[in-house]
């Protein structure tokens, strides 16, 4: 099936944005282009909630430009939606007619429930968290959605956003006026208190949209965060509060120079921070998590699920991410499957003898690492370990938090102890000594499993591990096979030191044909 291109225009209260997505045969979504203009349409609503002529002109100018760009990308499907600013406009229908006449776009106004749903839909289909409250704060509205076990339980749309809060509390004042901040904090808390289901819900607060991304970006730059990306990045309460305080203590000139903060958000980041911090406290949240997937991605995933037999599974996010990554880097499925089986068998044998102990979550991560083992060979075979670690640890892997990304990268890139230690230095302090040793052992097992299938034709059918009589540190590994295992014999004996490290003793490998 040829790749499909989808254009999506999002007319928000703060920005108007065009995103061009490409969908491949595996339903992998790639963003080809992302253009925005900070239109701030909400500020063009008069006292009677009628969009002024100047605001309509800003809208039409942006849409005419975006439709021309989309045409040049040869898109097949265009999705165009509008949110709070147009939704609140009493002249919304005449605006839609003008848009149709000038651009031929069928602009759809999302109601509050739809806006909250699609942002949350993206989060539930691209993150590993099963419970949480999503917050998408725009220019003129704030959408909250509570989900439990991946299912929506409650949702609400507040009629305020970063632009309207700025106008309400900071008009004519400094962007960080202490009294204005205090008044805004008290008022936001009062709004939160109108939702009984929100109080002390004690689940992660998940930020969607540019303001949340900017908060995370600023903190990552300040703390010299070692890996790329903010999808599924999490912040503790103290980190969120400290970042807000940094913003509140900064002059406008300092904000302009602050790494991670977009120039077009410097005057509205404090209202956004107020909402995030107050909501975090009101919920008694456990963490502030970030999603780079929001309303736009939710609309596209919904479109794909409706037109391609639901390829995005709520409860299979990690599995599908690994499957798509395997296909992207041309990993042979039959070899990956055998690697998983052999690694799994080795781990079972080692656990039976109380040599290692891992839980179910760790075992699943081993399976994923075995699937993606040495994917960096797609870039260059000679440095496949280095490429593997970099690609996995720095990719926004949907469903995996950042620690799991690094765990996966350390195991899937395992070559030897020295490289493992080198990679680990980049994330020093992330894992205990005990966990680091376990990850080293699991990487060693995957590497040895690969050696047992060096020809990638799956000739090993069984493995048994026994201790030699009258010896505490000598083991026999009996490998049963069907076919010609010349390559496997050589590679297994060459790399048996990795298994010996796990066993803490000497391994004697015995290859036994099924016909014997």
Rosetta blueprint (number, residue, H / E / L):
1 X L
2 X L
3 X L
4 X E
5 X E
6 X E
7 X E
8 X E
9 X E
10 X E
11 X E
12 X L
13 X L
14 X L
15 X L
16 X E
17 X E
18 X E
19 X E
20 X E
21 X E
22 X E
23 X E
24 X L
25 X L
26 X L
27 X L
28 X L
29 X E
30 X E
31 X E
32 X E
33 X E
34 X E
35 X E
36 X E
37 X E
38 X L
39 X L
40 X L
41 X H
42 X H
43 X H
44 X H
45 X E
46 X L
47 X L
48 X L
49 X L
50 X L
51 X E
52 X L
53 X H
54 X H
55 X H
56 X H
57 X H
58 X H
59 X H
60 X H
61 X H
62 X H
63 X H
64 X H
65 X H
66 X H
67 X H
68 X H
69 X H
70 X H
71 X H
72 X H
73 X L
74 X L
75 X L
76 X L
77 X E
78 X E
79 X E
80 X E
81 X E
82 X E
83 X L
84 X H
85 X H
86 X H
87 X H
88 X H
89 X L
90 X L
91 X L
92 X H
93 X H
94 X H
95 X H
96 X H
97 X H
98 X H
99 X H
100 X H
101 X H
102 X H
103 X H
104 X L
105 X L
106 X L
107 X L
108 X E
109 X E
110 X L
111 X L
112 X H
113 X H
114 X H
115 X H
116 X H
117 X H
118 X H
119 X H
120 X H
121 X H
122 X H
123 X H
124 X H
125 X H
126 X H
127 X L
128 X L
129 X L
130 X L
131 X L
132 X E
133 X E
134 X E
135 X E
136 X E
137 X E
138 X L
139 X L
140 X L
141 X L
142 X E
143 X E
144 X E
145 X E
146 X E
147 X E
148 X E
149 X L
150 X L
151 X E
152 X E
153 X E
154 X E
155 X E
156 X E
157 X E
158 X E
159 X L
160 X L
161 X L
162 X H
163 X H
164 X H
165 X H
166 X H
167 X H
168 X H
169 X H
170 X H
171 X L
172 X L
173 X L
174 X L
175 X L
176 X L
177 X L
178 X H
179 X H
180 X H
181 X H
182 X H
183 X H
184 X H
185 X H
186 X H
187 X H
188 X H
189 X H
190 X H
191 X H
192 X H
193 X L
194 X L
195 X L
196 X H
197 X H
198 X H
199 X L
200 X L
201 X L
202 X L
203 X L
204 X L
205 X E
206 X E
207 X E
208 X E
209 X L
210 X H
211 X H
212 X H
213 X H
214 X H
215 X H
216 X H
217 X H
218 X H
219 X H
220 X H
221 X H
222 X H
223 X L
224 X L
225 X L
226 X L
227 X L
228 X L
229 X L
230 X L
231 X L
232 X L
233 X L
234 X E
235 X E
236 X L
237 X H
238 X H
239 X H
240 X H
241 X H
242 X H
243 X H
244 X H
245 X H
246 X H
247 X H
248 X H
249 X L
250 X L
251 X L
252 X H
253 X H
254 X H
255 X H
256 X H
257 X L
258 X L
259 X L
260 X L
261 X L
262 X L
263 X H
264 X H
265 X H
266 X L
267 X L
268 X L
269 X H
270 X H
271 X H
272 X H
273 X H
274 X H
275 X H
276 X H
277 X H
278 X H
279 X H
280 X H
281 X H
282 X H
283 X H
284 X L
285 X L
286 X L
287 X L
288 X E
289 X E
290 X E
291 X E
292 X L
293 X L
294 X L
295 X H
296 X H
297 X H
298 X H
299 X H
300 X H
301 X H
302 X H
303 X H
304 X H
305 X H
306 X H
307 X H
308 X L
309 X L
310 X L
311 X L
312 X L
313 X L
314 X L
315 X L
316 X L
317 X H
318 X H
319 X H
320 X H
321 X H
322 X H
323 X H
324 X H
325 X H
326 X H
327 X H
328 X H
329 X L
330 X L
331 X L
332 X L
333 X H
334 X H
335 X H
336 X H
337 X H
338 X H
339 X H
340 X H
341 X H
342 X H
343 X H
344 X H
345 X H
346 X H
347 X H
348 X H
349 X H
350 X H
351 X H
352 X H
353 X L
354 X L
355 X L
356 X L
357 X L
358 X L
359 X L
360 X H
361 X H
362 X H
363 X H
364 X H
365 X H
366 X H
367 X H
368 X H
369 X H
370 X H
371 X H
372 X L
373 X L
374 X L
375 X H
376 X H
377 X H
378 X H
379 X L
380 X L
381 X L
382 X L
383 X L
384 X H
385 X H
386 X H
387 X H
388 X H
389 X H
390 X H
391 X H
392 X H
393 X H
394 X L
395 X L
396 X L
397 X L
398 X L
399 X L
400 X L
401 X L
402 X H
403 X H
404 X H
405 X H
406 X H
407 X H
408 X H
409 X H
410 X H
411 X H
412 X H
413 X L
414 X L
415 X L
416 X L
417 X H
418 X H
419 X H
420 X H
421 X H
422 X H
423 X H
424 X H
425 X H
426 X L
427 X L
428 X L
429 X L
430 X L
431 X L
432 X L
433 X H
434 X H
435 X H
436 X H
437 X H
438 X H
439 X H
440 X H
441 X H
442 X H
443 X H
444 X H
445 X H
446 X H
447 X H
448 X H
449 X H
450 X H
451 X H
452 X L
453 X L
454 X L
455 X L
456 X L
457 X L
458 X L
459 X L
460 X E
461 X E
462 X E
463 X E
464 X E
465 X E
466 X E
467 X E
468 X L
469 X L
470 X L
471 X L
472 X L
473 X L
474 X E
475 X E
476 X E
477 X E
478 X E
479 X E
480 X E
481 X E
482 X L
483 X L
484 X L
485 X L
486 X H
487 X H
488 X H
489 X H
490 X H
491 X H
492 X H
493 X H
494 X H
495 X L
496 X H
497 X H
498 X H
499 X H
500 X H
501 X H
502 X H
503 X H
504 X L
505 X L
506 X E
507 X E
508 X E
509 X E
510 X E
511 X E
512 X E
513 X E
514 X L
515 X L
516 X L
